[in-house]
C-alpha cells in the first residue's frame, strides 16, 4: 500500500509543516503523558494535584482519539 500527500507550497506551508512535524508532536505528547509528571509527583505540594493533571491530559487525548502508542511505534 502506498499513500502520497501533496501540498501546494508555499500556500499550504502550514499544513505541510503539521504533517512533517507530526511524529515530533506525538513524541512530545508521549513525554507529557508518561514522563513529565514524574518530575513533579514527589514535591512537597499535594501529590494528588499531579495525578489529577495526568488524568486531565489522558482525558483530553481520549476525547480527541489520540492513541500515542499507535503514532510512535
N, C-alpha and C positions, 0 to 999 in steps of 0.2 A: 504494500500500500504506500502510495506517495501522496503528499499534500504540498501544495505550493501556495504561499501567501504573497500577494503582490501589493506594493504600495506605490502611490503616485507622489514621489518626492519632488519638491520639498513640501507640497501641500499637506501630505499625510505624515509628516515627520513625527508628530507626537504619537500617532498610532503605531508607527514603526518602532519608535523607542520603547513603548509599552511592551510590545512583543519581544523585542530584543532583550529587555531587562526583566522579563517575567520570571526566569529562574532565580535571578538575584533577589527579586521581591519574595519569592517563595522561601528562599533560604533565610531571609530576614524574619519572615513570619514564623518559620520554624524556630529560630533562635529566641524570638519573643515568647512564643508559646511554651517552649520546653526548657530554655536555659536562663534567660534574663531574670526571671522572677527568683531564681535561686540565689542571686546576688543580694536580695533584699529580705528573704524569708526569715533569716536569723537575727535581724536587727531588734533593738530593744522595743520598738513600737509594736503595736498589736499585730501579731503574725497573721491573724485571720484576714486582715486587710489585703495581704499579698495573695492569699488563696482566693479571696473574692475577686481580685484583679485578674488572676489567672482564669478563673471561671468566666469572667466577663469577656476576656479575649476568646476563649473557647466557644462561648455562646455566639459571638459575632462571626467567627469562622463558620460555625454550623449554619447560622442564618443565611450566609451568602454561599453555602455549598462548597466551601473551600476545605479540601482534604489535603493537607500539606504533604503527607506521605506519598500521595499519588503524583504530586508535582515534582518531587526531588529524587525519586528512586531511579 
